Amino acid sequence: MATNILMPALSPTMTEGILAKWLKKEGDKIKPGDIIAEIETDKATMEVEAADDGVLAKILVAEGSEAVPVNAPIAILVKEGENIANGESASGSAAGIVPKSPVPEATRTIPTFPSAPSSVSDADAKRQTTDNSRIFISPLARRMAHQAGINLGDLVGSGPMGRIVKADVETTRNKLVQPAPAVAGALTMEPQVQLVDAGSIALKASDVLVPHDVVPHSAMRKTIAKRMQAAKETIPHFYLWVDIDIDELLKLRADLNSQSPKDGPGVYSLSVNDFLIKAAALSLRRVPEVNASYTEEAMIRYHDVDISVAVAIPEGLITPILRRVDQKGLAIISNEMKDLAERAKVGKLKPEEYQGGSFSISNLGMYGITNFSAIINPPQSAILAIGAAERRPVVRGNEIGVATMMTVGIACDHRVFDGATGAEFLSVFKGVVETPLSLML
């Protein structure tokens, strides 16, 4: 009996994904546990395991396809020796599902996938209705054409079977956009902007009249943009900063690293960030009001201290989570953080490894940034911003000396706690970092 292989939901909030790659081909035998495909979400690439045994009879969704809805059939599995009718899925007709066909990777789309988002102008719809023809265009190309105000009927496709792809839209747009007339004393023309509502503006790619490149948003960049905009629009941020002497921490770090085994499972190499993560966890235990989230009905106080640590990757930013940090030693924190960061950079984190968390830390010290204001990662209520350590003059009593200082700031959700609570947290954090032996207790 034929069985549909469905697009899996890799997280509770996932509604669609990218079918990045097929690891099995039509006719291959499959057994439970076999990795058959790779699925991309907005944060990571996940492997899909087969749940049943049989033969991969038909691939319904080509690799590289975007916006594939969760639970949509992506392939058909049959028992060995069985056959299926051409184009027929396990539930009957495979209407709306397009069989695999050669599609350039750059388009990364499904030609006729029913749930793929699209924007069609009235003129385009009229043209398709009157001549009873179909315009084959990738969702990305359709979206770019719509944003640039290009009628789909003016495009000539260079893809397979005349399919319109991104390059075709760019070629047509470049022909339509003429250089701005020279004006005496003017060096360039400012990009045009469209007023959206009072106090806000939005720039369209098609409004930019100077030479430029159009870089489509990745799924990760779209998610980051939505979350950060929502955070700044809905969370009343306030910021606090404190300067911390880390000379004692640096001495303890050097001493502990010198005691690490040369090889074997017990090897560790502690970073300053490892100490700060542990210090933040202990501070959250002592000031639990910060380890919280706001809801319309009540305040949520978390039992566990799960810290999200910002990691920069080529596609954007991701925050892998260290769970129950207050209960772990420095060596464990260090090794877990290194493993999470390495897998984050190659897109191999599991959803549970970057979703959740009760508090965040962002460290830009390695870039020489001395202090900055971070944006809260909702639904958390605070994020710690770590600046660079540098030698500065300090006053101790009546003497001026030199110490290794670090500026640390915290962004706070004023709905969850007030300035005094935020100041208390930073005071506790400063005390723990400046007496680092307390981290060993």
N, C-alpha and C positions, 0 to 999 in steps of 0.2 A: 504494500500500500504506500502510495506517495505521501510524503510529509513535507510541509513547508519549513524551511529554516528562516526564522524571523530576525529582524534587526533587534539586538538586545538593548535593554535599558541598563546602562552602566552606572547610573546614579539615580536617586529618587527624583531629581529635577530634570533629567535628560529627556528631551522630546524628539530630538533628531541628531544625526551625526553624519560623519563622512566615512564611507566604506573605502578605506585607504588602499587595501591590498588583499587579493585572494592568495592564500597559501596552498590551496588545493585547486585542481582544474576539473572540468567536466569529465566524468568517467572514473575518477579516482575513488578507491575504496576508503571508507571512513569508519573509524571505531570511536567509541566514547572517550573523550579526553584529548582527541586530536585537535591541534590548533588549525583552524580552517581559514581564518581571515583576521585582519587587523582593522580596528575601528578607531577613528579619531574623534575625540570630544574637544571641547574648547580648551581643555587643560592637558590632555595626555593621549597617548596611543595605547589602546588595550587590545589584548588578544582574545579571540572568540573561540571557545572550545565546543566541539561537537558533543551533543547529549545522547545521540543514538548512533547505531552502526548502520551501514548501508553503502550506497553508491551515490556520489554527487551527480545527479542526472542532468540538472540544468541550473545555470547561473542566471538569475533574473536581473541583478543589479551589477553593472560594471564597476570594476575597481576605479577609485578616483571620484566616485559619485558623491555629490554634496547633498545636504538637506534630506537625508533618507529618514523618514519617520520611524520612531520606535514601533516595533511589532509589525512593520511592513515585511512581506515575504522578500527575501533576498536570494534564495536558492531553493531547489527542490531535491529532496533526498528520497531514494527508493531502495527497496530491498534488492539484494543481488539477484539478477535474472529478470527483474521487472522492467517494463518500459512505460514511458508516459507519452501522451500525444504531444505533438509540437506546440509549445506555447501554453500547455495546460498545467495549472498548479494543483496542489493537493486538494484545494477546495473547489476545483472546477476550472472555469475559464480564468486565465491570467490577465484579464482585461485591466488596462492601466499600468501593467508592468512590462517594461521593455526588455527583451532579451539582450544579453551581452553583445556589444558591438565595439569595434575599435574606436576609441575616443581619445584624443590627445590628452595627456595628463594635465596640461595647462588649463583645460576647461573644467575638469573635476566636477562633472555634473551628469545628471540623467536626462536624456532628451525629453521624455514625456512623463516623468514621475508625477503623479497626481497631486502630491502634497507640497511640491517645491514652490516656494514663494515666487511670485512674479508681479510685475507692474506693467500693464498693457494700456496704452493710450486709447482713446476713443477712435482715433484714426486707424490704429493698428487693428482694433477689433472689427471695424467696418470693412477694412481691406480683406481680412480673413473670411468675413461673411460673404462678401460680394463675389470673390473669385473662387470661393470654395477650396482655397489652397492653404497649406500649413506653413508657417514660418518656423524653421528649425533653428533654434537659438539657445545657447546656454543661459541659465539664470543669471550668471555674472554679466554676460554680454548684454542681456535684456535690461538689467538694472543700470548698467553704465549708459546704455542708449537712452533710457528714460531720464536719467539725471542730466544727460547732455542735451536733451530735447531733440534727439534724432529719431525720425520716423523709421520704423523697422523696415518699411518698404524701400528705403534708400540704401539699405545695407546689402552688400554682396558677400556671401559666405565663402570662406576658404577652407573650412573644415570638411570632414568626411560627409559625402552626400550633400554638399552645399551648406553645411551647418555653419551658422554665424557664431564666431568665437570672439574673445576679447580683442584680439589683434585687429579684427575687421572694424570694430567700433572705434578703436583708437585711430585707425587709418582715416575713417570717414570724419571723425571729429577734428583731426588735425587739418583736413582739407577745408572744413567749414569755418574754423577759427582763424581769422585774419589778424595780422599784427595791428596793434593800435596805432593810429596816426601820430607822427612825431609832434610834440608840442615844445616850443622854445622854452628851455630852462627845465624841462621835465626829464628825469632819468628813466622812469618806469611808470607803468600804470598800476595803481593800487587795485588789489582784487576786489571784485564787487561782492557785497554781502546782502543777504535777504533778511529783513526784519521778521522775526517769528512772533514775538510778543514784546510787551513793554520791558525794556531792560535786557533783552537777550537778542543775539544775532547768530545766524548759522551760515556758514560758507559752503557753497556747492562747488564740486570739482569743475563743473562746466562754467562757473563764473570767473575762474582764474584765467586771465588773458595773457599773462607772461609765460615764457617757456617753463615747462614743468613735467614731472612724471606723475602718473596716477598709480598708486600702490593700493590695491584692494585690501580691505580690512580682513585680517584673519579672524577665525572664530574666537581666539583668545583675546585679541585686541577689542573686539566688540563687547565681550563679557567684561573686560576691565573698564572700558568706557562707561558701560551702563552702571556698574557697581559704584565706581568712583563718583559719577555724576549724582547718583541717588544718595550717596553718602554725604556729599557736600550740600545737597538740596534739602535733605530731611534730618540730618544730624547737626544739632547746635554744638559745633566744636569750640573748645577753649584749650589754650596751650600753656604749659609750664616748663621751665628749664632749670637745670641745676648743673654746676661744675663739680666734677668728682676727681679726686686724687687716686690714680691707679698704680702708684709705685709699689705698694705692698702686694697688690694682685700680680703685678709683673714678676716680682721676686718669687712668689708662691708658684706661679705658672712655670718659671724656669726650673725650680726645684723639683716639681712633680714630673715634668717632662724628662728630666735627667734620670728619673727612676723607672721610666717605661722600659719594658723588655725590648730587646733588639728585634725579635721576631716572635711569631706565634700568635695565638688568639688574644693574648692580653696586651698587645701593642696599642699604644694610644699616643696622640700628639695634640695636646690641648691648645685651643686658640683663646684669645681674649673673649671672643663672642660666646664660647662655651660657658665661661664664668658668668657672663652677663645674663645668659639665658637662665642659668641656675639661680642667680641672684633675683631675677624677676619672678621666678616661680616661688621662692621663699617669701618675697615681698607680697605677692598675691595671697599667700596663706595668712600673712599677718594683717593685710588690709583686704578682706574678702569682698568688700563693696565694689572693688574695681573688677573683680572676676565675675562679671555680670552682663546681662543684656536687658534692653528695654522692650516691653510689649505694651500694647494698649490696655491690657487688663491688669498686669502685675509686673514686678521686677523678677528676672530670673537670676538666681545665684547658683553658680555651677559648683558641683561637688569636687570635680577634678580640675587640675591645673593643666590645660592643654594649650601649648603655646605654638602659634603659627609664626614661622620665621621666613621673612621675605627672601626669595632667591631670584636673581635676574637671569633670564634665559633669552635666547635670540628673539623669540616670539613676543616677549613681554615680561610679565612678573607672575610668579606663582608662590604660594605660601604653604610648603609642606609643614605638617604638624608633628610636634613632639608630644606624646601623650604622658600624662602624670609625671611631669618633669620634676616636681618637688620630691618625688619618691626615688629618683635616680641619681647615681653618682656621676661625677664629671666625666669619667672615661666613657661611660655608657652614653651620656648625652653627646659627647664629641663624636663617637663612632656612628651613632644613629644619624646625627646631623650630616655627617659626610656622606653616608649612604643615601639619604633622602635627597641631598643637593645633587649628587651625581646622577641619580635616576630622574630627577626633575629636569635636568638639562638635556636628556635624551627622550623625554616624554614617556617615561615608563612608570610613573606613579599610579597607584591605584586610587580610585575616587575617595576612599575613606582616608587616604594619606594626605589629602589636601582640602577636604571638605570638613567644616566644623572649626574647632578651636575656640578658646575663650578669651584669648589675648594675643596681640601681635608684637613682633619686634622687627624693625627695619634698621639695618646698619649700613651706612654709606661712608664709614670711616676709611675704608680701603681706597676710596676715590679722593681722599683729602678734604672731604666736606666736614667743616667743623660743627655746624648745627643746621637743622632744617625742620620744617613742619610737615609731619606725615599726615595722611588721610586715614581715618578710621575704616577698618574693614568690617562692614556690617555682617551679622548683627552684633558684633563685639562692641564694647563700650570704650576701648582705649587701645592705643598703639604707642610703643616706645621707639623713639628715634635716636639712634646712636651716632655720634659724630666721631671725628678722628682724634686719636690720642696725640698730644703734642706737648713739648716742653714749654712751660710758661713760668713767668715770675709769680711767686706767691708770697703773701705776708703771713708769717707765723709769729705771733706775739709782736715784738718790736723789730723783728728781723725780716729781711727780704731774702727769699731763697728761690730755688728752681725746683719744679715738680712736674711729673707727667700728668697732665690734666685732660679730661674728656668732658665735653658738654653733652648732656643727655636731656632730651625733651620728651614730654608725653602729651599726646592729643587726647582729650577727654570728651565724652558725651555728657553734656550738661543735664540731660534728662535723667541720667543714671546716678550721677554723684556730683557734688559741688567742688568748688576750688579747694576747700580745706581738706577734703578727702584725697584729691589729686596731689596736693602738697604733702600730705602724710605719706602717701605711697612713695613719692620721690625721695622723701626724707629717709624712709626705711630702706629703700633701694640704695641710696648713697651710703648709709651706714653699713650695709652688708658688703658692698663692693670695697669700701675703705678698710674693712676688717675681714679680709677674705677667708681667714681660718674658720669663720662661722659657717662657711659653705661646706665644711667637712663634717659638721655636727649632724 
